[in-house]
């Protein structure tokens, strides 16, 4: 699950003139933040339709437990889910815990994932990740974002995926598809994945947050595609405010068959 690059930025507030500290410093202008182009009712209807279309959406990365999910997401950076699945099927049969992965060793892990981009560095990360889980968490995957992002090879997006899929937390992991949709549709515009993430968390109704991450990814991957959106297949075409859309007629709202994860 590739993601757009971003840099964490830390800004400091300066006291405005006339505040109690007596500062006369001129305040720095705050960057303008774009808001959603959709009303709460429109956002609710968008996700209601997604829920009808895919009542129980599933991620396309194959995994056995929280640990193998974590490894799969780490391996998916700059790689396709299909490619990762082909490489990890045999790997996870051999090692589905940090202890087994550590015993397998870096060289054997490398043999399993050789078809994945940056496989040498990723094999090292899987070993370091397994060591950290054993050393710091008793071999268990923590259900806390702050602890997850301390692990080797784990960033905010990876942590959000694991928290959502393994622990059912209401997180939003912004990959390239969600970043594109947030901006293209004007649903949650932002210059960074973090801005889009916060925008979506703010507007999506709580009743739909459990699966919102998957609905948006699947919509971006199969309908609102990067090069040419398939607007006639879009169930929210009448609500969509993207400049590139080609029709205002929504596709029939019917439940879709589950995707086959084993091409």
Steps between C-alpha positions, in 0.01 A plus 500: 500500500700786373462838662591855400811640668452753772704680762381541852504867583500658842380857533521717804239751608601856571303706742280765342554867589310599812526158662584468865871450435515853359653385172484748213629254242302494177310174473596264220216444253336162535494282189153480354338160520258384236179351632285228350282602207224273630231555759464254788192356330694444177790335681258273683335398173836432334602253769152354528524403135850359546363289788224360278749425224750327730343418841814325628798625301827316545856613449676332212820420689489137611589434862445253783516716810599847618871425461477374143275794416764736635773329298287502185431872528869573558586297191233674292682834494571581133354163401162366395276293725496228236879484495522494879242223526692280258815543707349461846284191455797267547671736745205508739463123485857476623484785752184656642645631828794730581682207660466281191594789271814566702589131490447494124769763459564791266637289215199267487259793526683662210453188289124514557459870420759534223230595248399806705670834444768596754490145632844506664420798718152364573644167614718689748197696618298183558780360716537827694122523533479147640782569746329817623166326548663223706718738700247775569155340468533135592463397137159667466404779260406807708159661444638850549612732218782660697648159573451371147683789332804432718541163330751467212342566160167612648362845417170665577316350203615147585401550863155623398444196277591260780291684759200494268525147363641313799343692787189661349602854585352792306812610316558633149810374320559737207667329205525633144138407423351674802729800455381532139131465588522744788634765266334410169150487646561783743392261773795584726753713314854514631859542390623211715361157590467618861280794396275272294488253789389764748245638255342160448496419870316826557220447248433125480212392726609273783265224387703465179854550633570130557506426127549848349869438435430193287205654316710795390796284395284265296310789344829661399654179376211374288274797421656842558824393333802725471522536123140460395215490753228249413215740572222282347589235763486748787214476749557857620523667156201723578658624823860519381638851445823404324580716199604194299175306533322412177147419616245599763320169477599258779557134436238257638542460874537127547718286721819393322647153509808469725829559326717197429828557685684218321561595135 
